[in-house]
Amino acid sequence: MRVLLLSDPHYDFHHGESRAFFLQDLPVTPDAIVVAGDVSNSAHMAEAFFCLFDGRFPSAERYYVLGNHCAWIGPHARSNEGGEPCVHEIARRHGFQTTGERELWRVVDGVLLFDLFYRPLMTPAQIAYTVDNDYFDVRSRQASVDDALARAAPPRVRFSVSHLAPNTSLPTQYATREPMFYNPDIDRVLRAHGSPAHLYGHTHEPVDTTVDGVRYVNAPVGYECPRGTLQDFGIVV
């Protein structure tokens, strides 16, 4: 299955020629488009990003998961004075499958999609590792997966997608693997679903590695000038 994976596009940081990156033609039509969170810091620019795919690659499945920057706006945000919509809602208007606004995960067409959630019992210092808690209540998005995993056997999936990194064994340039970036509970769930490949974002580090039988891929677009061409963000899962 050919997947166009765009992790952390941060479209509001792109301008002019940089935005044209997303409009490049591909030599082979992808079977799926996956956006692994952090589309924009504003609903207006999130709308502009998802509009880029209107009418393009009409046969491709489309999936989006909420990123922490996406939670800075809309109903998740501490301040939503402009009444901005949830990015889930914006993505769905453009044909992207998502989780519900506050469910931990959802299986859609054999793909396991994770909402943005963190492990329980993080300390104030761990939460303060980023500025996210200034923009949304991080503790409101902490959740345990134990009860859900104890229920009926989950369905097998083709692949899975989250924003947070799911496994602290993944390669990184950072000295620590802070819980605001890594949530191993995601790994427990994807393995319970038999996911052979997991696509994620958040760390802005290119990764394509296999750990204990699961392939993990992060293809960060990042701020301003993306690396390479759009074709370079295609993978086969």
ChimeraX commands (.cxc) that place a marker at each C-alpha (Angstrom):
marker #1 position 0.00,0.00,0.00 radius 0.5
marker #1 position 1.48,3.36,-1.08 radius 0.5
marker #1 position 1.07,6.03,1.60 radius 0.5
marker #1 position 1.81,9.75,1.37 radius 0.5
marker #1 position 2.84,10.49,4.98 radius 0.5
marker #1 position 2.96,14.13,6.10 radius 0.5
marker #1 position 3.92,14.51,9.75 radius 0.5
marker #1 position 3.85,17.98,11.33 radius 0.5
marker #1 position 3.17,20.08,8.22 radius 0.5
marker #1 position 2.78,23.29,10.31 radius 0.5
marker #1 position 1.24,24.94,7.27 radius 0.5
marker #1 position 1.04,28.37,8.91 radius 0.5
marker #1 position 4.85,28.52,8.88 radius 0.5
marker #1 position 5.00,28.05,5.10 radius 0.5
marker #1 position 4.96,30.86,2.57 radius 0.5
marker #1 position 5.06,31.23,-1.19 radius 0.5
marker #1 position 7.31,28.65,-2.81 radius 0.5
marker #1 position 7.34,26.65,0.41 radius 0.5
marker #1 position 3.57,26.15,0.19 radius 0.5
marker #1 position 3.93,25.09,-3.44 radius 0.5
marker #1 position 5.76,22.03,-2.11 radius 0.5
marker #1 position 2.41,20.48,-1.18 radius 0.5
marker #1 position 1.01,20.96,-4.69 radius 0.5
marker #1 position 3.66,18.92,-6.50 radius 0.5
marker #1 position 2.50,16.10,-8.75 radius 0.5
marker #1 position 3.38,12.54,-7.84 radius 0.5
marker #1 position 4.51,9.95,-10.40 radius 0.5
marker #1 position 2.28,7.33,-8.76 radius 0.5
marker #1 position -1.05,8.06,-7.10 radius 0.5
marker #1 position -0.94,7.17,-3.40 radius 0.5
marker #1 position -3.40,4.65,-2.00 radius 0.5
marker #1 position -3.67,6.72,1.17 radius 0.5
marker #1 position -2.81,10.19,2.49 radius 0.5
marker #1 position -1.90,10.34,6.20 radius 0.5
marker #1 position -1.51,13.60,8.13 radius 0.5
marker #1 position 0.03,12.79,11.51 radius 0.5
marker #1 position -0.95,15.96,13.37 radius 0.5
marker #1 position 0.23,19.55,13.84 radius 0.5
marker #1 position -1.42,20.98,10.76 radius 0.5
marker #1 position -1.58,24.58,11.97 radius 0.5
marker #1 position -1.91,26.92,14.94 radius 0.5
marker #1 position -5.09,28.42,13.46 radius 0.5
marker #1 position -8.33,27.05,12.05 radius 0.5
marker #1 position -8.02,29.32,9.00 radius 0.5
marker #1 position -4.68,27.87,7.98 radius 0.5
marker #1 position -5.80,24.33,8.79 radius 0.5
marker #1 position -8.66,24.84,6.35 radius 0.5
marker #1 position -6.21,26.13,3.73 radius 0.5
marker #1 position -4.01,23.07,4.21 radius 0.5
marker #1 position -6.76,20.48,3.80 radius 0.5
marker #1 position -8.09,22.41,0.77 radius 0.5
marker #1 position -4.82,21.53,-0.98 radius 0.5
marker #1 position -6.07,17.96,-1.39 radius 0.5
marker #1 position -9.54,18.75,-2.70 radius 0.5
marker #1 position -9.93,17.09,-6.09 radius 0.5
marker #1 position -6.44,15.56,-5.97 radius 0.5
marker #1 position -5.77,11.84,-5.66 radius 0.5
marker #1 position -9.53,11.10,-5.56 radius 0.5
marker #1 position -9.04,7.36,-5.08 radius 0.5
marker #1 position -6.78,7.76,-2.04 radius 0.5
marker #1 position -7.97,6.97,1.47 radius 0.5
marker #1 position -7.44,9.94,3.81 radius 0.5
marker #1 position -6.56,9.93,7.51 radius 0.5
marker #1 position -5.77,12.64,10.06 radius 0.5
marker #1 position -4.92,12.53,13.77 radius 0.5
marker #1 position -4.92,15.46,16.20 radius 0.5
marker #1 position -1.57,17.04,17.07 radius 0.5
marker #1 position -0.71,19.12,20.11 radius 0.5
marker #1 position -0.58,22.32,18.02 radius 0.5
marker #1 position -4.01,21.43,16.62 radius 0.5
marker #1 position -5.24,21.30,20.24 radius 0.5
marker #1 position -4.05,24.90,20.74 radius 0.5
marker #1 position -7.16,26.01,18.80 radius 0.5
marker #1 position -10.84,25.14,18.67 radius 0.5
marker #1 position -12.81,23.67,21.59 radius 0.5
marker #1 position -9.70,22.03,23.07 radius 0.5
marker #1 position -8.02,25.39,23.68 radius 0.5
marker #1 position -7.99,27.33,26.95 radius 0.5
marker #1 position -8.99,30.39,24.95 radius 0.5
marker #1 position -11.36,29.96,22.04 radius 0.5
marker #1 position -12.73,33.46,21.79 radius 0.5
marker #1 position -13.11,33.27,18.03 radius 0.5
marker #1 position -15.16,30.10,18.25 radius 0.5
marker #1 position -12.72,28.23,16.01 radius 0.5
marker #1 position -13.85,24.74,14.99 radius 0.5
marker #1 position -12.05,21.55,15.96 radius 0.5
marker #1 position -9.45,20.50,13.39 radius 0.5
marker #1 position -11.12,17.08,13.35 radius 0.5
marker #1 position -14.19,18.81,11.92 radius 0.5
marker #1 position -12.16,20.72,9.33 radius 0.5
marker #1 position -10.38,17.55,8.21 radius 0.5
marker #1 position -13.64,15.64,7.84 radius 0.5
marker #1 position -15.06,18.37,5.60 radius 0.5
marker #1 position -12.24,17.55,3.17 radius 0.5
marker #1 position -12.73,13.79,3.24 radius 0.5
marker #1 position -10.23,12.82,5.95 radius 0.5
marker #1 position -11.16,10.11,8.43 radius 0.5
marker #1 position -10.44,10.96,12.08 radius 0.5
marker #1 position -11.16,9.80,15.60 radius 0.5
marker #1 position -14.04,11.34,17.51 radius 0.5
marker #1 position -13.24,14.55,19.32 radius 0.5
marker #1 position -12.47,12.86,22.63 radius 0.5
marker #1 position -12.08,9.12,22.07 radius 0.5
marker #1 position -8.66,7.59,22.64 radius 0.5
marker #1 position -8.61,5.71,19.38 radius 0.5
marker #1 position -10.80,4.48,16.54 radius 0.5
marker #1 position -10.39,1.81,13.88 radius 0.5
marker #1 position -11.53,3.10,10.47 radius 0.5
marker #1 position -11.38,0.86,7.40 radius 0.5
marker #1 position -8.74,-1.28,9.07 radius 0.5
marker #1 position -6.59,1.68,10.14 radius 0.5
marker #1 position -6.04,2.44,13.85 radius 0.5
marker #1 position -6.18,6.20,14.52 radius 0.5
marker #1 position -5.14,7.65,17.89 radius 0.5
marker #1 position -6.44,10.87,19.33 radius 0.5
marker #1 position -3.98,13.08,21.24 radius 0.5
marker #1 position -3.62,11.64,24.73 radius 0.5
marker #1 position -0.91,11.36,27.35 radius 0.5
marker #1 position -0.04,8.81,30.02 radius 0.5
marker #1 position -1.52,9.31,33.49 radius 0.5
marker #1 position 0.44,10.62,36.47 radius 0.5
marker #1 position 2.77,12.99,34.66 radius 0.5
marker #1 position 4.45,15.38,37.08 radius 0.5
marker #1 position 4.07,19.18,36.83 radius 0.5
marker #1 position 7.71,19.35,35.72 radius 0.5
marker #1 position 7.09,16.86,32.91 radius 0.5
marker #1 position 4.04,18.78,31.71 radius 0.5
marker #1 position 6.06,22.01,31.83 radius 0.5
marker #1 position 8.61,20.50,29.40 radius 0.5
marker #1 position 6.62,22.18,26.60 radius 0.5
marker #1 position 4.37,25.27,26.43 radius 0.5
marker #1 position 1.35,23.14,25.50 radius 0.5
marker #1 position -0.30,23.45,28.90 radius 0.5
marker #1 position -0.46,27.22,28.38 radius 0.5
marker #1 position -2.74,26.59,25.40 radius 0.5
marker #1 position -4.82,23.57,26.44 radius 0.5
marker #1 position -5.34,21.54,29.60 radius 0.5
marker #1 position -2.86,18.71,29.21 radius 0.5
marker #1 position -4.25,16.84,32.23 radius 0.5
marker #1 position -7.66,16.70,30.58 radius 0.5
marker #1 position -6.02,14.61,27.86 radius 0.5
marker #1 position -4.28,12.14,30.17 radius 0.5
marker #1 position -5.84,8.69,30.00 radius 0.5
marker #1 position -5.22,5.09,30.97 radius 0.5
marker #1 position -5.67,2.37,28.37 radius 0.5
marker #1 position -5.86,-0.55,30.82 radius 0.5
marker #1 position -9.65,-0.90,30.92 radius 0.5
marker #1 position -9.97,-0.67,27.15 radius 0.5
marker #1 position -7.30,-3.30,26.60 radius 0.5
marker #1 position -8.99,-5.62,29.12 radius 0.5
marker #1 position -12.17,-5.73,27.05 radius 0.5
marker #1 position -12.86,-7.92,24.00 radius 0.5
marker #1 position -9.98,-8.71,21.65 radius 0.5
marker #1 position -9.40,-5.73,19.35 radius 0.5
marker #1 position -9.63,-6.09,15.57 radius 0.5
marker #1 position -6.48,-6.56,13.50 radius 0.5
marker #1 position -5.44,-3.50,11.51 radius 0.5
marker #1 position -3.43,-2.72,8.38 radius 0.5
marker #1 position -1.42,0.08,10.04 radius 0.5
marker #1 position -1.79,2.67,12.77 radius 0.5
marker #1 position -1.27,6.44,13.19 radius 0.5
marker #1 position -0.60,8.72,16.16 radius 0.5
marker #1 position 0.90,12.14,16.71 radius 0.5
marker #1 position 2.98,11.32,19.80 radius 0.5
marker #1 position 5.89,8.92,19.45 radius 0.5
marker #1 position 4.76,5.51,20.73 radius 0.5
marker #1 position 7.98,3.77,21.72 radius 0.5
marker #1 position 10.88,5.04,23.83 radius 0.5
marker #1 position 13.24,2.68,21.98 radius 0.5
marker #1 position 12.95,4.74,18.79 radius 0.5
marker #1 position 16.11,6.54,17.67 radius 0.5
marker #1 position 16.33,10.21,18.65 radius 0.5
marker #1 position 18.86,13.01,18.90 radius 0.5
marker #1 position 17.45,14.08,22.25 radius 0.5
marker #1 position 19.07,12.93,25.48 radius 0.5
marker #1 position 15.71,12.19,27.15 radius 0.5
marker #1 position 12.42,10.79,25.94 radius 0.5
marker #1 position 9.99,13.08,27.72 radius 0.5
marker #1 position 6.41,11.87,28.27 radius 0.5
marker #1 position 5.12,14.99,26.52 radius 0.5
marker #1 position 6.70,13.52,23.37 radius 0.5
marker #1 position 6.50,9.76,23.96 radius 0.5
marker #1 position 3.53,7.68,25.11 radius 0.5
marker #1 position 4.34,3.93,25.34 radius 0.5
marker #1 position 0.65,3.22,26.03 radius 0.5
marker #1 position 0.10,3.90,22.33 radius 0.5
marker #1 position 2.52,1.08,21.59 radius 0.5
marker #1 position 0.61,-1.28,23.88 radius 0.5
marker #1 position -2.60,-0.57,21.97 radius 0.5
marker #1 position -1.17,-0.80,18.45 radius 0.5
marker #1 position 0.49,-4.11,19.28 radius 0.5
marker #1 position -2.78,-5.42,20.73 radius 0.5
marker #1 position -4.33,-4.61,17.33 radius 0.5
marker #1 position -1.50,-6.40,15.51 radius 0.5
marker #1 position -0.42,-3.27,13.65 radius 0.5
marker #1 position 2.59,-4.13,11.45 radius 0.5
marker #1 position 3.48,-0.47,10.82 radius 0.5
marker #1 position 2.95,2.69,12.85 radius 0.5
marker #1 position 3.12,6.22,11.43 radius 0.5
marker #1 position 3.67,9.13,13.80 radius 0.5
marker #1 position 5.02,12.67,14.19 radius 0.5
marker #1 position 5.71,15.24,16.90 radius 0.5
marker #1 position 9.50,14.76,17.24 radius 0.5
marker #1 position 10.32,16.30,13.83 radius 0.5
marker #1 position 12.89,13.55,13.29 radius 0.5
marker #1 position 12.90,11.34,10.17 radius 0.5
marker #1 position 12.61,7.74,11.34 radius 0.5
marker #1 position 12.07,4.46,9.52 radius 0.5
marker #1 position 13.01,1.57,11.75 radius 0.5
marker #1 position 11.67,-1.74,13.05 radius 0.5
marker #1 position 11.51,-2.56,16.76 radius 0.5
marker #1 position 10.34,-5.98,17.94 radius 0.5
marker #1 position 8.50,-6.71,14.72 radius 0.5
marker #1 position 6.74,-3.34,14.26 radius 0.5
marker #1 position 7.90,-0.79,11.71 radius 0.5
marker #1 position 7.83,2.85,12.88 radius 0.5
marker #1 position 7.91,5.74,10.39 radius 0.5
marker #1 position 8.03,9.48,10.96 radius 0.5
marker #1 position 8.21,11.75,7.90 radius 0.5
marker #1 position 8.33,15.32,9.26 radius 0.5
marker #1 position 7.60,18.20,6.92 radius 0.5
marker #1 position 8.56,20.69,9.62 radius 0.5
marker #1 position 8.68,24.45,9.68 radius 0.5
marker #1 position 9.02,26.57,6.54 radius 0.5
marker #1 position 11.15,24.75,3.91 radius 0.5
marker #1 position 10.40,21.01,3.61 radius 0.5
marker #1 position 13.23,18.65,2.82 radius 0.5
marker #1 position 13.31,17.04,-0.62 radius 0.5
marker #1 position 10.21,16.70,-2.77 radius 0.5
marker #1 position 6.68,15.54,-2.06 radius 0.5
marker #1 position 7.58,12.20,-3.62 radius 0.5
marker #1 position 10.12,11.67,-0.83 radius 0.5
marker #1 position 7.23,11.48,1.65 radius 0.5
marker #1 position 5.81,8.37,0.04 radius 0.5
marker #1 position 6.26,5.03,1.80 radius 0.5
marker #1 position 4.98,1.51,1.24 radius 0.5
marker #1 position 3.32,-0.27,4.16 radius 0.5
marker link #1:1,2 radius 0.2
marker link #1:2,3 radius 0.2
marker link #1:3,4 radius 0.2
marker link #1:4,5 radius 0.2
marker link #1:5,6 radius 0.2
marker link #1:6,7 radius 0.2
marker link #1:7,8 radius 0.2
marker link #1:8,9 radius 0.2
marker link #1:9,10 radius 0.2
marker link #1:10,11 radius 0.2
marker link #1:11,12 radius 0.2
marker link #1:12,13 radius 0.2
marker link #1:13,14 radius 0.2
marker link #1:14,15 radius 0.2
marker link #1:15,16 radius 0.2
marker link #1:16,17 radius 0.2
marker link #1:17,18 radius 0.2
marker link #1:18,19 radius 0.2
marker link #1:19,20 radius 0.2
marker link #1:20,21 radius 0.2
marker link #1:21,22 radius 0.2
marker link #1:22,23 radius 0.2
marker link #1:23,24 radius 0.2
marker link #1:24,25 radius 0.2
marker link #1:25,26 radius 0.2
marker link #1:26,27 radius 0.2
marker link #1:27,28 radius 0.2
marker link #1:28,29 radius 0.2
marker link #1:29,30 radius 0.2
marker link #1:30,31 radius 0.2
marker link #1:31,32 radius 0.2
marker link #1:32,33 radius 0.2
marker link #1:33,34 radius 0.2
marker link #1:34,35 radius 0.2
marker link #1:35,36 radius 0.2
marker link #1:36,37 radius 0.2
marker link #1:37,38 radius 0.2
marker link #1:38,39 radius 0.2
marker link #1:39,40 radius 0.2
marker link #1:40,41 radius 0.2
marker link #1:41,42 radius 0.2
marker link #1:42,43 radius 0.2
marker link #1:43,44 radius 0.2
marker link #1:44,45 radius 0.2
marker link #1:45,46 radius 0.2
marker link #1:46,47 radius 0.2
marker link #1:47,48 radius 0.2
marker link #1:48,49 radius 0.2
marker link #1:49,50 radius 0.2
marker link #1:50,51 radius 0.2
marker link #1:51,52 radius 0.2
marker link #1:52,53 radius 0.2
marker link #1:53,54 radius 0.2
marker link #1:54,55 radius 0.2
marker link #1:55,56 radius 0.2
marker link #1:56,57 radius 0.2
marker link #1:57,58 radius 0.2
marker link #1:58,59 radius 0.2
marker link #1:59,60 radius 0.2
marker link #1:60,61 radius 0.2
marker link #1:61,62 radius 0.2
marker link #1:62,63 radius 0.2
marker link #1:63,64 radius 0.2
marker link #1:64,65 radius 0.2
marker link #1:65,66 radius 0.2
marker link #1:66,67 radius 0.2
marker link #1:67,68 radius 0.2
marker link #1:68,69 radius 0.2
marker link #1:69,70 radius 0.2
marker link #1:70,71 radius 0.2
marker link #1:71,72 radius 0.2
marker link #1:72,73 radius 0.2
marker link #1:73,74 radius 0.2
marker link #1:74,75 radius 0.2
marker link #1:75,76 radius 0.2
marker link #1:76,77 radius 0.2
marker link #1:77,78 radius 0.2
marker link #1:78,79 radius 0.2
marker link #1:79,80 radius 0.2
marker link #1:80,81 radius 0.2
marker link #1:81,82 radius 0.2
marker link #1:82,83 radius 0.2
marker link #1:83,84 radius 0.2
marker link #1:84,85 radius 0.2
marker link #1:85,86 radius 0.2
marker link #1:86,87 radius 0.2
marker link #1:87,88 radius 0.2
marker link #1:88,89 radius 0.2
marker link #1:89,90 radius 0.2
marker link #1:90,91 radius 0.2
marker link #1:91,92 radius 0.2
marker link #1:92,93 radius 0.2
marker link #1:93,94 radius 0.2
marker link #1:94,95 radius 0.2
marker link #1:95,96 radius 0.2
marker link #1:96,97 radius 0.2
marker link #1:97,98 radius 0.2
marker link #1:98,99 radius 0.2
marker link #1:99,100 radius 0.2
marker link #1:100,101 radius 0.2
marker link #1:101,102 radius 0.2
marker link #1:102,103 radius 0.2
marker link #1:103,104 radius 0.2
marker link #1:104,105 radius 0.2
marker link #1:105,106 radius 0.2
marker link #1:106,107 radius 0.2
marker link #1:107,108 radius 0.2
marker link #1:108,109 radius 0.2
marker link #1:109,110 radius 0.2
marker link #1:110,111 radius 0.2
marker link #1:111,112 radius 0.2
marker link #1:112,113 radius 0.2
marker link #1:113,114 radius 0.2
marker link #1:114,115 radius 0.2
marker link #1:115,116 radius 0.2
marker link #1:116,117 radius 0.2
marker link #1:117,118 radius 0.2
marker link #1:118,119 radius 0.2
marker link #1:119,120 radius 0.2
marker link #1:120,121 radius 0.2
marker link #1:121,122 radius 0.2
marker link #1:122,123 radius 0.2
marker link #1:123,124 radius 0.2
marker link #1:124,125 radius 0.2
marker link #1:125,126 radius 0.2
marker link #1:126,127 radius 0.2
marker link #1:127,128 radius 0.2
marker link #1:128,129 radius 0.2
marker link #1:129,130 radius 0.2
marker link #1:130,131 radius 0.2
marker link #1:131,132 radius 0.2
marker link #1:132,133 radius 0.2
marker link #1:133,134 radius 0.2
marker link #1:134,135 radius 0.2
marker link #1:135,136 radius 0.2
marker link #1:136,137 radius 0.2
marker link #1:137,138 radius 0.2
marker link #1:138,139 radius 0.2
marker link #1:139,140 radius 0.2
marker link #1:140,141 radius 0.2
marker link #1:141,142 radius 0.2
marker link #1:142,143 radius 0.2
marker link #1:143,144 radius 0.2
marker link #1:144,145 radius 0.2
marker link #1:145,146 radius 0.2
marker link #1:146,147 radius 0.2
marker link #1:147,148 radius 0.2
marker link #1:148,149 radius 0.2
marker link #1:149,150 radius 0.2
marker link #1:150,151 radius 0.2
marker link #1:151,152 radius 0.2
marker link #1:152,153 radius 0.2
marker link #1:153,154 radius 0.2
marker link #1:154,155 radius 0.2
marker link #1:155,156 radius 0.2
marker link #1:156,157 radius 0.2
marker link #1:157,158 radius 0.2
marker link #1:158,159 radius 0.2
marker link #1:159,160 radius 0.2
marker link #1:160,161 radius 0.2
marker link #1:161,162 radius 0.2
marker link #1:162,163 radius 0.2
marker link #1:163,164 radius 0.2
marker link #1:164,165 radius 0.2
marker link #1:165,166 radius 0.2
marker link #1:166,167 radius 0.2
marker link #1:167,168 radius 0.2
marker link #1:168,169 radius 0.2
marker link #1:169,170 radius 0.2
marker link #1:170,171 radius 0.2
marker link #1:171,172 radius 0.2
marker link #1:172,173 radius 0.2
marker link #1:173,174 radius 0.2
marker link #1:174,175 radius 0.2
marker link #1:175,176 radius 0.2
marker link #1:176,177 radius 0.2
marker link #1:177,178 radius 0.2
marker link #1:178,179 radius 0.2
marker link #1:179,180 radius 0.2
marker link #1:180,181 radius 0.2
marker link #1:181,182 radius 0.2
marker link #1:182,183 radius 0.2
marker link #1:183,184 radius 0.2
marker link #1:184,185 radius 0.2
marker link #1:185,186 radius 0.2
marker link #1:186,187 radius 0.2
marker link #1:187,188 radius 0.2
marker link #1:188,189 radius 0.2
marker link #1:189,190 radius 0.2
marker link #1:190,191 radius 0.2
marker link #1:191,192 radius 0.2
marker link #1:192,193 radius 0.2
marker link #1:193,194 radius 0.2
marker link #1:194,195 radius 0.2
marker link #1:195,196 radius 0.2
marker link #1:196,197 radius 0.2
marker link #1:197,198 radius 0.2
marker link #1:198,199 radius 0.2
marker link #1:199,200 radius 0.2
marker link #1:200,201 radius 0.2
marker link #1:201,202 radius 0.2
marker link #1:202,203 radius 0.2
marker link #1:203,204 radius 0.2
marker link #1:204,205 radius 0.2
marker link #1:205,206 radius 0.2
marker link #1:206,207 radius 0.2
marker link #1:207,208 radius 0.2
marker link #1:208,209 radius 0.2
marker link #1:209,210 radius 0.2
marker link #1:210,211 radius 0.2
marker link #1:211,212 radius 0.2
marker link #1:212,213 radius 0.2
marker link #1:213,214 radius 0.2
marker link #1:214,215 radius 0.2
marker link #1:215,216 radius 0.2
marker link #1:216,217 radius 0.2
marker link #1:217,218 radius 0.2
marker link #1:218,219 radius 0.2
marker link #1:219,220 radius 0.2
marker link #1:220,221 radius 0.2
marker link #1:221,222 radius 0.2
marker link #1:222,223 radius 0.2
marker link #1:223,224 radius 0.2
marker link #1:224,225 radius 0.2
marker link #1:225,226 radius 0.2
marker link #1:226,227 radius 0.2
marker link #1:227,228 radius 0.2
marker link #1:228,229 radius 0.2
marker link #1:229,230 radius 0.2
marker link #1:230,231 radius 0.2
marker link #1:231,232 radius 0.2
marker link #1:232,233 radius 0.2
marker link #1:233,234 radius 0.2
marker link #1:234,235 radius 0.2
marker link #1:235,236 radius 0.2
marker link #1:236,237 radius 0.2
view
